[in-house]
């Protein structure tokens, strides 16, 4: 009887000292940390890598964090690098944290379709400006030297 009570109390204490939580922070139609000119991209022609996941997190031991705090920019960048692209569509962001007595973990996770704006989505017939003509004459603002002998 005594062993049953001790095991029940141990299970209850373990349950009280263990916690975990994952929350969905948001969904994004288009997301990027790079400079991308979306207005010039035909999204129907871009090459996408589907369901790419990026993650940034850190471990804790005895409430001491190991590493820097996870941040969104590093999370998105790791996803873009994994998908070999520079923007994401249909991105879903999650924040996760858990702890078991003395150990813990916290992280950001993002999952979505990664596209490369330099793939076939950029119009080929985009106008290219011609270089300005080169002139051998002196600029108008500098007067010509008047030398007489």
Secondary structure as UniProt FT lines:
FT   HELIX           2..17
FT   STRAND          18..31
FT   HELIX           38..40
FT   TURN            43..45
FT   STRAND          48..61
FT   TURN            62..63
FT   STRAND          64..66
FT   HELIX           72..83
FT   STRAND          87..100
FT   TURN            101..102
FT   STRAND          103..115
FT   TURN            117..118
FT   TURN            120..121
FT   TURN            124..125
FT   TURN            140..141
//
